[in-house]
Amino acid sequence: MPTPDLTVKDDLLAETEGRLDRLRREFDEGNISGRRDDLRHIWGSGAVADAMGDFVNNWDHYRKKLNSGIQSVGEMVSSTRETFKATDENLQKSMAGKG
């Protein structure tokens, strides 16, 4: 039997898809804004509290961007899996017809 030109490990793609989804959900559920207000009193200085507020606002903005990127990569992995599965099924049908 000839060696395939391309080998795709579906279990690796499935694992990657799952990990990306868990990571996306973790970023999605991270509500740091509420904690900022709850913890404001422990920073002591108003300047420090304001700086932490700025940090939280920046983190929220970039977390959303990162989350969007993670979701996009997850969708690409899912699409890749579907495409390779369909291609594999079509090749199997094609080979069965020749037998």
C-alpha positions in Angstrom: 0.0 0.0 0.0 1.5 3.4 -1.0 2.4 6.0 1.7 -0.1 8.9 1.8 1.1 12.3 0.7 -0.8 13.9 3.5 -1.7 12.6 6.9 -4.3 14.4 9.1 -4.6 13.4 12.7 -8.3 14.1 13.4 -7.9 13.3 17.2 -5.3 16.1 17.4 -7.6 18.5 15.5 -10.5 17.5 17.8 -8.3 18.1 20.9 -7.2 21.5 19.6 -10.8 22.5 18.8 -11.8 21.5 22.4 -8.9 23.4 24.0 -9.6 26.5 22.0 -13.3 26.4 23.0 -12.4 26.0 26.7 -9.9 28.9 26.4 -12.5 31.1 24.7 -15.1 30.4 27.3 -12.6 31.1 30.1 -11.8 34.5 28.6 -15.4 35.1 28.0 -16.4 34.4 31.6 -13.6 36.5 33.1 -15.4 39.4 34.7 -12.5 41.5 36.0 -14.6 44.8 35.8 -16.7 43.7 38.8 -13.6 42.9 40.8 -12.1 46.3 40.0 -14.9 48.0 41.9 -14.9 45.5 44.7 -11.1 45.8 45.3 -10.8 49.6 44.8 -10.5 50.2 48.5 -7.5 48.0 49.0 -5.3 49.9 46.6 -5.0 52.7 49.1 -4.0 55.6 46.9 -6.5 57.1 44.5 -3.8 57.2 41.9 -3.1 53.5 42.2 -6.8 52.7 42.1 -7.2 54.9 39.0 -4.3 53.1 37.4 -5.8 49.7 38.2 -9.1 50.9 36.7 -7.2 51.8 33.5 -5.6 48.4 33.5 -8.9 46.7 33.8 -10.5 48.7 31.1 -7.5 48.0 28.8 -7.6 44.3 29.7 -11.3 44.1 28.9 -10.7 45.6 25.5 -7.8 43.3 24.6 -9.4 40.3 26.2 -12.4 40.7 23.8 -10.0 41.0 20.8 -8.1 38.0 21.9 -11.3 36.0 22.5 -12.4 36.9 19.0 -9.1 35.6 17.6 -9.4 32.4 19.5 -12.9 31.9 18.2 -11.8 32.5 14.6 -9.0 30.0 14.9 -11.4 27.5 16.5 -13.8 27.9 13.6 -10.9 27.3 11.1 -9.9 24.1 12.9 -13.5 22.9 12.9 -13.8 23.7 9.2 -10.6 21.9 8.5 -11.8 18.8 10.3 -15.1 18.8 8.3 -13.3 19.3 5.0 -10.8 16.5 5.6 -13.6 14.1 6.8 -15.7 14.9 3.7 -12.6 14.5 1.4 -11.7 11.2 3.1 -15.3 9.9 2.7 -15.3 10.9 -1.0 -12.0 9.1 -1.6 -13.3 6.0 0.2 -16.4 6.0 -2.0 -14.3 6.6 -5.1 -12.0 3.7 -4.2 -14.9 1.4 -3.4 -16.3 2.0 -6.8 -13.1 0.9 -8.5 -12.9 -2.3 -6.6 
